[in-house]
Amino acid sequence: MTTTRLAAALAAGLGVLMAGAGWAETLRIGVVTPPQQAWTLETIRFAEGLTEATEGRIETEVFHSGQLGTEADMLRQVQSGTLDMMLITVSELANRVPEMNLLLAPGLVASNEQAGRFLTEGETPRALMGLLDSRVGVHGLGYGMAGVTQVMTSFDAQSPADLRGRRVRITASPAILAFNQLIGSAPTPLPLPAIYDAFANGQVDALETNLDIFRVLNIADHARTLLMSNQGMFPAVVIVSARTLQRLSAEDRALLDEHGAAYARGVIDATLAAEDVSRAHFRQLAAEGALTIVEVAPADYADLQAAWDESFGQGIGDIAALRAEAARFAE
């Protein structure tokens, strides 16, 4: 057999083997949360469901706990196609799409339930997610969220005024940075995997995030006060690489759209359930005298929110219209 005929025979045989073996597309999915946290559990559930729905044509690998780097690192990987999907906070996307800072406006919603309805049904969130294709080179499949953000301190605190001059860990975004500067704190952006050590060793005096993260990471071990301030909504988006979408068949892309949207909704539902568990957990700690819980009245933040709207919010969109839209989803 000549070399040319041998090569042709090998190529034909390889094609038969690949078809018979049902070679699968493997999607790599990233998330920064720890393994036991609601976002990670929902990501794993989505991954398993997608493989089943595609009858094994799509297999998945889930990388949690920031194994592939920070959110910014992973976003660059999704843009390049080396990472196929991730659940990413709007705070990180807002560094690329300034208008998305609107969703981080302080005091925009009063509850997790209101946040979930607004994100899934609101016109503005949908329009903002549509900007990701052209601005970032990724496609949004749906909104998830963490709970509205609270503040846990290593010192006794009674109101936002007690945060002045204190080092407060924040998620890096212009909107959150601007609000903390108005409070008068020293905002300190830190990635999620670093916050426990930073709080325990005194690198920061307070942490701004949601109740479920406080509970899962045992932050209360080093805390004195939990300020229930409902500072802001904390949305996330399930995104997929444009390069990945180009590789998929029309059938599998449709399944990815369907299951990705359900994944995002599942993240919201799981967050609502986890927040209920976390509230009960911290109420128990307070009853045992291990933690002081302070309910911060909306009036304590009213002037700060008005200042944020005037100094920052009006520069990125119609903040008054956004607040009116979000209010329609209140209980």
Protein Blocks (a to p, Z undefined) as FASTA:
>chain_A
ZZklmmmmmmmmmmmmmmmnopacddddddfbdfkbmklmmmmmmmmmmmmmnnomaccd
ddehhlnocfklmmmmmmnopambdcddfklmmmmmmmlmmmmgghkbgbfklmmmmmmm
pmklmmmmmmmmmmnopacfbdcdddddddddfbdcfbfklmgopacdddddfklmmmmm
mnopacddddfklmmmmmmnomambdcddfklmmmnommmmcfbdcdeklbccddddddd
fklmmmpcfklmmmmmmmmmmmmmmmmmmmmmmmmmmmmmmmmmmmnopaccddddfklm
mmmmmmmmmmmmmmnocfklmmmmmmmmpZZ
